[in-house]
Amino acid sequence: MSPVTAVVTGVGVAAPTGLGVEAYWPATLRGELGIRRLTRFDADGYPARLAGEITGFAPADHLPGRLVPQTDRMTQFALAATDWAFADAGVRPAELDPQELGVVTASASGGFEYGQRELENLWSRGPRHVSAYMSFAWFYAVNSGQISIRHNLRGPTGVLVGEQAGGLDAIAQARRQLRKGLRLVVTGGTDGPLSPYGWVAQLCGGRLSRSDRPDRAYLPFDDQACGHVPGEGGAMLIVEDGAAARARGARRYGEIAGYGATFDPHPDSGGEPALRAAAERALADAGAGPGDIGVVFADAAGVRDQDRIEADAITAVFGPAGVPVTAPKAATGRLYAGGAVLDVVTALLALRGRTIPPTMNVAPAPDYGIDLVVDRPRPLDRPAALVLARGAGGFNAAMVLRAA
Protein backbone atom coordinates (compact mmCIF):
# COMPACT_ATOMS: atom_id res chain seq x y z
CA MET A 1 0.00 0.00 0.00
CA SER A 2 1.22 3.51 -0.79
CA PRO A 3 1.54 5.82 2.24
CA VAL A 4 -1.26 8.24 2.98
CA THR A 5 -0.55 11.75 1.70
CA ALA A 6 -2.43 14.48 3.53
CA VAL A 7 -3.61 17.26 1.23
CA VAL A 8 -5.68 20.38 1.86
CA THR A 9 -8.78 20.47 -0.34
CA GLY A 10 -10.76 23.30 1.26
CA VAL A 11 -10.05 26.43 3.29
CA GLY A 12 -12.12 28.96 5.17
CA VAL A 13 -10.59 32.23 6.37
CA ALA A 14 -11.78 34.76 8.92
CA ALA A 15 -9.07 37.41 9.18
CA PRO A 16 -8.79 41.10 10.03
CA THR A 17 -7.84 41.68 6.39
CA GLY A 18 -10.73 39.73 4.86
CA LEU A 19 -13.51 37.20 5.25
CA GLY A 20 -12.98 34.31 2.82
CA VAL A 21 -9.99 33.51 0.62
CA GLU A 22 -11.30 35.72 -2.19
CA ALA A 23 -11.00 38.80 0.04
CA TYR A 24 -8.04 37.76 2.19
CA TRP A 25 -5.47 36.77 -0.45
CA PRO A 26 -5.62 39.93 -2.64
CA ALA A 27 -5.50 42.08 0.49
CA THR A 28 -2.44 40.16 1.68
CA LEU A 29 -0.64 40.65 -1.62
CA ARG A 30 -1.47 44.36 -1.53
CA GLY A 31 -0.20 44.61 2.01
CA GLU A 32 -3.45 46.00 3.38
CA LEU A 33 -3.35 46.69 7.11
CA GLY A 34 -5.95 45.07 9.36
CA ILE A 35 -4.60 46.61 12.56
CA ARG A 36 -6.73 49.43 13.90
CA ARG A 37 -8.12 51.03 17.03
CA LEU A 38 -10.11 48.58 19.13
CA THR A 39 -13.88 48.98 18.91
CA ARG A 40 -15.15 45.86 20.68
CA PHE A 41 -14.74 47.64 24.00
CA ASP A 42 -13.53 51.03 25.23
CA ALA A 43 -9.76 50.63 25.40
CA ASP A 44 -8.95 54.22 26.41
CA GLY A 45 -7.96 53.20 29.92
CA TYR A 46 -5.55 50.50 28.80
CA PRO A 47 -1.90 50.94 27.78
CA ALA A 48 -2.47 49.01 24.53
CA ARG A 49 -5.31 50.09 22.26
CA LEU A 50 -4.73 48.53 18.83
CA ALA A 51 -5.79 45.13 17.52
CA GLY A 52 -6.30 43.10 14.40
CA GLU A 53 -10.08 43.28 14.63
CA ILE A 54 -12.43 41.65 12.14
CA THR A 55 -15.06 44.01 10.78
CA GLY A 56 -18.21 43.21 8.84
CA PHE A 57 -18.82 39.82 10.48
CA ALA A 58 -22.44 39.48 11.63
CA PRO A 59 -22.91 36.02 13.18
CA ALA A 60 -26.59 35.84 12.21
CA ASP A 61 -25.58 36.14 8.56
CA HIS A 62 -23.56 32.93 8.78
CA LEU A 63 -25.09 30.76 11.52
CA PRO A 64 -28.54 29.50 12.51
CA GLY A 65 -30.22 31.79 15.01
CA ARG A 66 -30.20 29.13 17.73
CA LEU A 67 -26.39 28.92 17.64
CA VAL A 68 -25.66 32.61 18.09
CA PRO A 69 -26.58 32.87 21.81
CA GLN A 70 -24.77 29.58 22.49
CA THR A 71 -21.39 30.60 21.14
CA ASP A 72 -18.47 32.91 21.80
CA ARG A 73 -17.10 34.99 18.94
CA MET A 74 -14.17 32.61 18.42
CA THR A 75 -16.61 29.72 17.90
CA GLN A 76 -18.69 31.76 15.50
CA PHE A 77 -15.55 32.34 13.42
CA ALA A 78 -14.73 28.62 13.56
CA LEU A 79 -18.21 27.51 12.52
CA ALA A 80 -18.46 29.99 9.65
CA ALA A 81 -14.94 29.19 8.41
CA THR A 82 -15.71 25.46 8.54
CA ASP A 83 -18.83 25.97 6.43
CA TRP A 84 -16.74 27.91 3.90
CA ALA A 85 -14.04 25.23 3.90
CA PHE A 86 -16.53 22.42 3.22
CA ALA A 87 -18.06 24.42 0.38
CA ASP A 88 -14.60 25.18 -0.99
CA ALA A 89 -13.69 21.48 -0.91
CA GLY A 90 -16.93 20.46 -2.59
CA VAL A 91 -17.73 18.13 0.31
CA ARG A 92 -21.18 17.47 1.76
CA PRO A 93 -20.47 15.71 5.07
CA ALA A 94 -24.07 14.49 5.32
CA GLU A 95 -23.38 12.24 2.32
CA LEU A 96 -20.41 10.51 3.99
CA ASP A 97 -20.01 8.01 6.82
CA PRO A 98 -19.80 10.18 9.97
CA GLN A 99 -17.47 7.67 11.63
CA GLU A 100 -14.85 8.40 8.95
CA LEU A 101 -14.87 12.16 9.58
CA GLY A 102 -12.91 13.80 12.39
CA VAL A 103 -12.22 17.23 13.91
CA VAL A 104 -9.01 18.56 15.45
CA THR A 105 -8.75 22.24 16.37
CA ALA A 106 -6.31 24.48 18.20
CA SER A 107 -7.24 26.81 21.01
CA ALA A 108 -5.44 29.31 23.21
CA SER A 109 -7.72 31.69 25.07
CA GLY A 110 -11.06 29.91 24.96
CA GLY A 111 -14.25 31.93 25.00
CA PHE A 112 -12.97 34.94 26.94
CA GLU A 113 -15.69 37.33 25.82
CA TYR A 114 -18.55 34.94 26.54
CA GLY A 115 -17.11 34.04 29.94
CA GLN A 116 -16.65 37.67 30.94
CA ARG A 117 -20.22 38.56 29.99
CA GLU A 118 -21.73 35.74 32.01
CA LEU A 119 -19.54 36.44 35.04
CA GLU A 120 -20.71 40.04 34.89
CA ASN A 121 -24.29 38.74 34.91
CA LEU A 122 -23.51 36.53 37.90
CA TRP A 123 -22.06 39.31 40.02
CA SER A 124 -24.42 42.11 38.99
CA ARG A 125 -27.74 40.28 38.54
CA GLY A 126 -27.41 36.88 40.21
CA PRO A 127 -27.08 33.22 39.17
CA ARG A 128 -30.50 33.03 37.50
CA HIS A 129 -29.18 35.43 34.85
CA VAL A 130 -26.21 33.25 33.85
CA SER A 131 -26.76 31.43 30.57
CA ALA A 132 -26.86 27.64 30.69
CA TYR A 133 -24.52 27.75 27.69
CA MET A 134 -21.81 29.14 29.99
CA SER A 135 -21.16 25.51 30.94
CA PHE A 136 -19.33 25.01 27.64
CA ALA A 137 -19.18 28.22 25.58
CA TRP A 138 -16.00 29.43 27.34
CA PHE A 139 -14.21 26.06 27.10
CA TYR A 140 -11.10 25.74 24.93
CA ALA A 141 -12.43 22.51 23.35
CA VAL A 142 -15.81 23.97 22.39
CA ASN A 143 -14.93 24.66 18.75
CA SER A 144 -14.21 21.00 18.07
CA GLY A 145 -17.44 20.00 19.77
CA GLN A 146 -19.63 22.53 17.98
CA ILE A 147 -18.15 21.70 14.57
CA SER A 148 -18.66 17.98 15.24
CA ILE A 149 -22.28 18.50 16.25
CA ARG A 150 -23.12 20.87 13.39
CA HIS A 151 -21.79 18.54 10.69
CA ASN A 152 -22.36 15.15 12.39
CA LEU A 153 -18.66 14.26 12.40
CA ARG A 154 -18.32 11.19 14.63
CA GLY A 155 -14.71 10.16 14.13
CA PRO A 156 -11.85 11.10 16.48
CA THR A 157 -12.17 14.64 17.80
CA GLY A 158 -9.76 16.70 19.87
CA VAL A 159 -8.10 20.01 20.64
CA LEU A 160 -4.45 21.07 20.94
CA VAL A 161 -3.53 23.91 23.28
CA GLY A 162 -0.10 25.35 22.48
CA GLU A 163 -0.92 29.01 21.82
CA GLN A 164 0.40 30.00 18.35
CA ALA A 165 2.23 26.67 17.88
CA GLY A 166 -1.00 24.80 18.56
CA GLY A 167 -2.32 25.55 15.09
CA LEU A 168 0.45 23.49 13.48
CA ASP A 169 0.08 20.80 16.14
CA ALA A 170 -3.61 20.46 15.27
CA ILE A 171 -2.93 20.10 11.54
CA ALA A 172 -0.26 17.50 12.27
CA GLN A 173 -2.72 15.56 14.42
CA ALA A 174 -5.21 15.67 11.55
CA ARG A 175 -2.57 14.10 9.31
CA ARG A 176 -2.02 11.34 11.89
CA GLN A 177 -5.74 10.58 11.93
CA LEU A 178 -5.78 10.24 8.16
CA ARG A 179 -2.92 7.77 8.40
CA LYS A 180 -4.99 5.78 10.89
CA GLY A 181 -7.79 5.43 8.37
CA LEU A 182 -10.05 8.47 8.53
CA ARG A 183 -11.42 9.74 5.25
CA LEU A 184 -11.43 13.44 6.10
CA VAL A 185 -10.49 15.72 8.99
CA VAL A 186 -11.60 19.28 9.71
CA THR A 187 -8.71 21.11 11.34
CA GLY A 188 -7.50 24.60 12.12
CA GLY A 189 -7.90 27.22 14.78
CA THR A 190 -9.57 30.52 15.60
CA ASP A 191 -9.27 32.88 18.53
CA GLY A 192 -11.28 35.82 19.85
CA PRO A 193 -9.32 37.45 22.69
CA LEU A 194 -10.56 41.03 22.26
CA SER A 195 -12.44 41.61 25.50
CA PRO A 196 -11.36 43.42 28.69
CA TYR A 197 -10.82 40.09 30.48
CA GLY A 198 -8.73 38.73 27.62
CA TRP A 199 -6.94 42.04 27.15
CA VAL A 200 -5.72 42.19 30.75
CA ALA A 201 -4.47 38.61 30.52
CA GLN A 202 -2.46 39.50 27.43
CA LEU A 203 -1.06 42.69 28.97
CA CYS A 204 0.27 40.63 31.86
CA GLY A 205 2.45 38.72 29.40
CA GLY A 206 4.47 41.87 28.78
CA ARG A 207 4.75 41.49 25.00
CA LEU A 208 1.93 43.71 23.72
CA SER A 209 2.85 46.76 21.70
CA ARG A 210 1.75 50.01 23.27
CA SER A 211 2.11 52.09 20.13
CA ASP A 212 -0.96 53.97 18.91
CA ARG A 213 0.24 54.00 15.29
CA PRO A 214 -1.22 51.05 13.35
CA ASP A 215 1.63 51.14 10.84
CA ARG A 216 4.34 51.16 13.54
CA ALA A 217 2.88 48.98 16.26
CA TYR A 218 3.94 45.49 15.12
CA LEU A 219 7.40 45.45 13.54
CA PRO A 220 9.01 42.00 13.57
CA PHE A 221 12.75 41.92 12.74
CA ASP A 222 12.87 45.73 12.87
CA ASP A 223 15.14 47.77 15.16
CA GLN A 224 11.99 49.59 16.28
CA ALA A 225 10.18 46.41 17.32
CA CYS A 226 8.08 47.11 20.40
CA GLY A 227 5.94 44.01 20.87
CA HIS A 228 3.08 42.42 18.98
CA VAL A 229 -0.48 43.47 18.29
CA PRO A 230 -3.14 40.86 19.14
CA GLY A 231 -5.72 39.84 16.58
CA GLU A 232 -8.83 37.71 16.24
CA GLY A 233 -9.91 35.07 13.74
CA GLY A 234 -7.99 32.32 11.99
CA ALA A 235 -8.71 29.62 9.46
CA MET A 236 -10.19 26.14 9.05
CA LEU A 237 -9.01 23.46 6.64
CA ILE A 238 -10.40 20.30 5.07
CA VAL A 239 -7.64 17.68 4.98
CA GLU A 240 -7.99 14.47 2.98
CA ASP A 241 -5.90 11.59 1.70
CA GLY A 242 -4.27 12.70 -1.54
CA ALA A 243 -5.29 9.61 -3.50
CA ALA A 244 -8.92 9.90 -2.42
CA ALA A 245 -8.97 13.62 -3.22
CA ARG A 246 -7.51 12.95 -6.65
CA ALA A 247 -10.05 10.19 -7.30
CA ARG A 248 -12.97 12.51 -6.66
CA GLY A 249 -11.43 15.28 -8.76
CA ALA A 250 -10.93 17.65 -5.86
CA ARG A 251 -8.77 20.74 -6.07
CA ARG A 252 -5.67 20.29 -3.91
CA TYR A 253 -4.11 23.40 -2.41
CA GLY A 254 -1.04 21.48 -1.33
CA GLU A 255 0.38 18.68 0.77
CA ILE A 256 1.15 18.66 4.48
CA ALA A 257 4.57 17.18 3.85
CA GLY A 258 6.45 17.45 7.15
CA TYR A 259 6.08 18.44 10.79
CA GLY A 260 8.30 18.86 13.80
CA ALA A 261 7.73 20.04 17.35
CA THR A 262 9.99 20.81 20.30
CA PHE A 263 9.87 22.52 23.68
CA ASP A 264 12.33 25.12 24.90
CA PRO A 265 14.34 24.63 28.08
CA HIS A 266 13.65 26.92 31.01
CA PRO A 267 15.11 30.38 30.33
CA ASP A 268 17.33 30.12 33.43
CA SER A 269 18.73 26.71 32.49
CA GLY A 270 21.26 27.97 29.97
CA GLY A 271 19.89 25.56 27.38
CA GLU A 272 19.57 26.47 23.71
CA PRO A 273 16.17 27.41 22.24
CA ALA A 274 14.73 24.50 20.25
CA LEU A 275 13.06 26.21 17.26
CA ARG A 276 15.89 25.17 14.94
CA ALA A 277 15.40 21.53 15.93
CA ALA A 278 11.69 21.76 15.14
CA ALA A 279 12.46 23.12 11.67
CA GLU A 280 15.04 20.39 11.03
CA ARG A 281 12.59 17.70 12.14
CA ALA A 282 9.92 19.06 9.80
CA LEU A 283 12.37 19.02 6.88
CA ALA A 284 13.46 15.48 7.69
CA ASP A 285 9.85 14.33 8.01
CA ALA A 286 9.16 15.78 4.55
CA GLY A 287 12.25 14.19 3.05
CA ALA A 288 13.36 17.68 2.10
CA GLY A 289 16.52 19.72 2.41
CA PRO A 290 16.98 23.46 2.93
CA GLY A 291 17.44 23.91 -0.81
CA ASP A 292 13.91 22.65 -1.47
CA ILE A 293 12.26 25.46 0.50
CA GLY A 294 11.25 28.58 -1.38
CA VAL A 295 9.99 30.66 1.55
CA VAL A 296 9.80 30.63 5.34
CA PHE A 297 6.72 32.05 7.04
CA ALA A 298 8.12 33.37 10.30
CA ASP A 299 6.55 33.26 13.72
CA ALA A 300 7.58 36.93 14.01
CA ALA A 301 7.29 37.72 17.71
CA GLY A 302 7.95 41.44 17.31
CA VAL A 303 10.14 41.36 20.43
CA ARG A 304 13.84 41.92 19.85
CA ASP A 305 15.26 38.95 21.75
CA GLN A 306 12.60 36.57 20.41
CA ASP A 307 13.13 37.78 16.84
CA ARG A 308 16.85 37.15 17.35
CA ILE A 309 16.19 33.55 18.39
CA GLU A 310 14.06 32.95 15.32
CA ALA A 311 16.50 34.65 12.94
CA ASP A 312 19.35 32.58 14.37
CA ALA A 313 17.34 29.40 13.84
CA ILE A 314 16.56 30.32 10.23
CA THR A 315 20.15 31.23 9.38
CA ALA A 316 21.43 28.08 11.10
CA VAL A 317 19.26 25.94 8.83
CA PHE A 318 19.45 27.91 5.58
CA GLY A 319 22.55 30.09 5.95
CA PRO A 320 22.65 33.90 6.08
CA ALA A 321 19.98 35.31 3.74
CA GLY A 322 19.69 31.78 2.40
CA VAL A 323 15.91 31.75 1.90
CA PRO A 324 13.21 34.42 1.54
CA VAL A 325 11.36 35.03 4.81
CA THR A 326 8.00 36.69 5.23
CA ALA A 327 5.58 37.57 8.03
CA PRO A 328 2.19 38.64 6.63
CA LYS A 329 0.86 38.59 10.20
CA ALA A 330 2.45 42.02 10.62
CA ALA A 331 -0.72 43.25 8.89
CA THR A 332 -3.22 41.17 10.88
CA GLY A 333 -1.68 40.93 14.33
CA ARG A 334 -0.91 37.68 16.08
CA LEU A 335 -4.05 35.54 16.09
CA TYR A 336 -2.78 33.05 18.68
CA ALA A 337 -4.41 29.66 17.96
CA GLY A 338 -5.53 31.00 14.58
CA GLY A 339 -2.23 32.59 13.59
CA ALA A 340 -0.18 29.63 12.42
CA VAL A 341 -3.17 28.11 10.63
CA LEU A 342 -3.68 31.36 8.74
CA ASP A 343 0.03 31.24 7.86
CA VAL A 344 -0.48 27.72 6.49
CA VAL A 345 -3.33 28.94 4.29
CA THR A 346 -1.22 31.89 3.16
CA ALA A 347 1.69 29.58 2.35
CA LEU A 348 -0.58 27.28 0.33
CA LEU A 349 -1.91 30.25 -1.62
CA ALA A 350 1.65 31.46 -2.17
CA LEU A 351 2.64 28.05 -3.55
CA ARG A 352 -0.39 27.98 -5.82
CA GLY A 353 0.25 31.49 -7.12
CA ARG A 354 4.06 31.22 -7.00
CA THR A 355 4.13 34.53 -5.17
CA ILE A 356 5.54 35.44 -1.75
CA PRO A 357 3.36 37.99 0.06
CA PRO A 358 5.21 40.89 1.70
CA THR A 359 5.85 41.92 5.28
CA MET A 360 4.52 45.46 5.49
CA ASN A 361 5.88 48.55 7.26
CA VAL A 362 9.03 46.77 8.44
CA ALA A 363 12.61 47.93 7.83
CA PRO A 364 14.55 44.72 8.57
CA ALA A 365 17.60 45.16 10.78
CA PRO A 366 20.69 43.92 8.87
CA ASP A 367 22.16 42.16 11.90
CA TYR A 368 19.42 39.51 11.81
CA GLY A 369 20.94 38.13 8.61
CA ILE A 370 17.64 37.11 7.03
CA ASP A 371 16.22 37.95 3.60
CA LEU A 372 12.89 39.47 4.69
CA VAL A 373 10.42 40.11 1.86
CA VAL A 374 9.13 43.65 2.43
CA ASP A 375 6.82 46.19 0.78
CA ARG A 376 5.85 44.20 -2.31
CA PRO A 377 5.36 40.55 -3.38
CA ARG A 378 8.24 38.52 -4.74
CA PRO A 379 8.18 35.51 -7.12
CA LEU A 380 8.35 32.10 -5.44
CA ASP A 381 10.67 29.81 -7.37
CA ARG A 382 10.54 26.56 -5.36
CA PRO A 383 7.56 24.28 -4.69
CA ALA A 384 7.73 24.08 -0.89
CA ALA A 385 7.31 26.38 2.12
CA LEU A 386 8.23 26.16 5.80
CA VAL A 387 5.91 27.63 8.45
CA LEU A 388 7.31 28.34 11.93
CA ALA A 389 5.25 28.92 15.07
CA ARG A 390 5.99 29.46 18.74
CA GLY A 391 3.65 29.49 21.69
CA ALA A 392 4.10 31.32 24.96
CA GLY A 393 5.80 29.11 27.51
CA GLY A 394 8.20 27.34 25.16
CA PHE A 395 6.16 25.57 22.47
CA ASN A 396 7.78 25.31 19.01
CA ALA A 397 6.34 23.83 15.84
CA ALA A 398 7.32 23.76 12.18
CA MET A 399 5.51 22.51 9.09
CA VAL A 400 6.63 21.88 5.52
CA LEU A 401 4.01 22.41 2.83
CA ARG A 402 4.51 21.19 -0.71
CA ALA A 403 2.67 22.21 -3.86
CA ALA A 404 0.20 19.52 -4.92
HUKABEL-V674158 format. One record per pair of residues at least 12 apart in sequence whose C-alpha atoms are under 7 Angstrom apart, sorted by sequence separation. I is the first residue (numbers start at 1). J is the second residue. D is the distance in whole Angstrom. If there is no record, write none. Layout:
I:J:D  I:J:D
//
This chain:
37:49:6  38:50:5  118:130:5  217:229:7  262:274:6  362:374:7  386:398:7  387:399:5  37:50:5  38:51:6  118:131:7  144:157:7  174:187:6  262:275:7  386:399:6  387:400:6  36:50:5  37:51:6  144:158:6  359:373:6  360:374:6  361:375:7  386:400:5  17:32:7  35:50:7  36:51:6  38:53:7  144:159:7  262:277:7  358:373:5  359:374:5  360:375:5  385:400:6  386:401:6  17:33:7  35:51:5  36:52:6  118:134:7  171:187:6  262:278:6  358:374:5  359:375:6  384:400:7  385:401:5  17:34:5  35:52:4  59:76:6  63:80:7  170:187:6  171:188:6  209:226:5  261:278:5  358:375:6  384:401:6  385:402:7  16:34:5  34:52:5  35:53:7  62:80:6  141:159:6  170:188:6  209:227:4  260:278:5  358:376:5  384:402:4  34:53:7  115:134:7  208:227:5  209:228:5  260:279:6  358:377:5  383:402:6  384:403:6  207:227:5  208:228:5  209:229:6  357:377:5  383:403:5  167:188:6  207:228:6  208:229:6  260:281:5  356:377:5  357:378:7  167:189:6  259:281:7  260:282:4  355:377:6  356:378:5  114:137:7  115:138:5  259:282:4  355:378:6  356:379:6  114:138:6  258:282:5  355:379:5  356:380:6  258:283:6  354:379:6  355:380:5  111:137:6  112:138:6  259:285:6  354:380:5  111:138:4  258:285:5  290:317:7  298:325:7  300:327:6  354:381:7  110:138:6  111:139:6  258:286:4  290:318:6  295:323:6  296:324:6  297:325:6  298:326:6  110:139:5  111:140:7  257:286:5  294:323:7  295:324:5  296:325:5  297:326:5  298:327:5  328:357:7  330:359:6  331:360:7  110:140:4  294:324:7  295:325:6  296:326:6  297:327:6  328:358:6  330:360:7  109:140:7  328:359:5  108:140:7  326:358:6  327:359:5  351:383:6  107:140:6  326:359:6  351:384:7  16:52:5  16:53:5  74:111:7  276:313:5  16:54:4  275:313:6  347:385:6  15:54:6  16:55:7  72:111:5  105:144:6  193:232:6  104:144:6  192:232:5  72:113:7  103:144:6  191:232:5  192:233:6  72:114:5  191:233:5  190:233:5  191:234:7  344:387:7  190:234:4  343:387:7  103:148:7  189:234:6  190:235:6  325:370:7  189:235:6  297:343:7  325:371:6  326:372:6  188:235:6  189:236:6  324:371:5  325:372:5  326:373:5  188:236:4  321:369:6  323:371:6  324:372:6  325:373:6  187:236:6  188:237:6  320:369:5  321:370:4  324:373:6  340:389:6  187:237:5  320:370:6  321:371:5  102:153:6  186:237:6  187:238:7  352:403:7  101:153:5  102:154:6  107:159:7  186:238:5  351:403:6  101:154:6  102:155:4  103:156:7  104:157:6  105:158:7  106:159:5  107:160:6  108:161:6  185:238:6  186:239:6  98:152:6  99:153:7  101:155:5  102:156:5  103:157:5  104:158:5  105:159:5  106:160:5  107:161:5  108:162:7  185:239:5  315:369:7  98:153:5  99:154:5  100:155:5  102:157:6  103:158:6  104:159:5  105:160:6  106:161:6  108:163:5  184:239:6  185:240:7  315:370:7  98:154:5  99:155:4  107:163:7  184:240:5  98:155:7  183:240:6  311:368:6  93:151:6  183:241:7  311:370:6  106:166:5  308:368:7  106:167:5  14:77:6  70:133:6  178:241:7  106:170:6  72:137:6  78:143:7  105:170:6  71:137:6  72:138:7  104:170:6  14:81:6  70:137:7  13:81:6  75:143:5  79:147:6  12:81:4  12:82:6  104:174:6  12:84:5  11:84:7  12:85:4  228:301:6  11:85:4  228:302:5  10:85:5  227:302:5  10:86:6  226:302:6  227:303:5  11:88:6  225:302:5  226:303:6  10:88:5  225:303:6  10:89:4  225:304:6  9:89:5  220:300:5  101:182:6  112:193:6  116:197:6  220:301:6  221:302:7  100:182:5  101:183:6  102:184:6  103:185:5  104:186:6  105:187:5  106:188:6  107:189:6  109:191:7  113:195:5  220:302:4  100:183:5  101:184:5  102:185:5  103:186:5  104:187:5  105:188:5  106:189:5  107:190:7  112:195:7  219:302:6  220:303:7  100:184:7  101:185:6  102:186:6  103:187:6  105:189:5  107:191:7  109:193:6  218:302:6  112:197:7  112:198:6  221:307:6  294:380:6  172:259:7  220:307:7  294:381:6  294:382:5  293:382:6  294:383:7  296:385:6  297:386:6  298:387:6  299:388:5  292:382:6  294:384:6  295:385:5  296:386:5  297:387:5  298:388:5  299:389:5  293:384:5  294:385:6  295:386:6  296:387:6  297:388:6  299:390:6  292:384:6  293:385:5  293:386:7  254:348:6  253:348:6  253:352:7  231:332:6  234:335:7  231:333:5  233:335:6  230:333:5  231:334:5  232:335:5  235:338:6  229:333:5  230:334:5  231:335:5  234:338:4  228:333:7  229:334:6  230:335:6  233:338:6  234:339:6  228:334:7  235:341:6  234:341:7  235:342:5  234:342:5  219:330:7  78:190:6  218:330:6  77:190:7  286:400:7  74:190:6  282:398:6  74:191:5  282:399:6  283:400:7  74:192:5  278:396:7  282:400:6  73:192:6  278:397:6  279:398:5  278:398:6  275:396:6  264:394:5  263:394:5  264:395:7  263:395:5  262:395:6  263:396:6  262:396:5  261:396:6  262:397:7  261:397:4  260:397:6  261:398:6  260:398:5  259:398:6  260:399:7  222:362:6  259:399:4  222:363:6  258:399:5  259:400:6  222:364:5  223:365:6  258:400:5  219:362:6  221:364:5  222:365:5  257:400:5  191:335:6  221:365:6  256:400:6  257:401:5  191:336:7  216:361:7  256:401:5  257:402:6  191:337:6  215:361:6  255:401:6  256:402:7  190:337:6  191:338:6  254:401:7  255:402:5  189:337:5  190:338:4  254:402:6  255:403:6  89:238:7  189:338:4  254:403:5  255:404:6  254:404:4  85:236:6  253:404:6  85:237:6  86:238:7  189:341:6  252:404:6  85:238:6  188:341:6  40:194:7  41:195:7  81:235:6  82:236:6  40:195:7  81:236:6  77:233:6  78:236:7  74:233:7  48:208:7  48:209:6  89:250:7  48:210:5  50:212:7  47:210:6  49:212:7  50:214:7  6:175:6  167:337:5  166:337:6  167:338:6  164:336:4  168:340:6  163:336:5  164:337:5  167:340:5  168:341:7  163:337:5  167:341:5  4:179:6  164:339:6  165:340:7  164:340:6  36:214:6  51:229:6  52:230:6  53:231:6  54:232:7  35:214:6  50:229:7  51:230:5  52:231:4  53:232:6  51:231:5  52:232:6  15:233:5  14:233:5  15:234:6  14:234:5  13:234:6  14:235:6  13:235:4  12:235:6  13:236:7  12:236:5  165:389:5  11:236:6  12:237:6  164:389:6  165:390:5  11:237:5  164:390:6  165:391:5  10:237:6  11:238:6  164:391:5  10:238:5  108:336:6  163:391:5  169:397:7  8:237:7  9:238:6  108:337:5  162:391:6  163:392:6  168:397:6  8:238:6  9:239:6  107:337:5  165:395:6  168:398:7  8:239:5  9:240:7  106:337:6  165:396:6  168:399:7  7:239:6  8:240:6  165:397:5  6:239:6  7:240:5  162:395:6  6:240:6  7:241:6  6:241:5  7:242:5  5:241:5  6:242:6  4:241:6  5:242:5  9:250:7  9:251:6  9:252:5  8:252:6  9:253:6  7:252:6  8:253:5  8:254:6  7:254:6  8:255:6  7:255:4  6:255:6  7:256:6  6:256:6  52:332:5  52:333:5  51:333:7  35:331:6  34:331:6  35:332:6  33:331:5  34:332:5  35:333:7  32:331:7  33:332:7  28:328:7  17:332:6  16:332:6  31:358:7  29:357:5  28:357:6  29:358:7  31:360:6  29:377:6
//
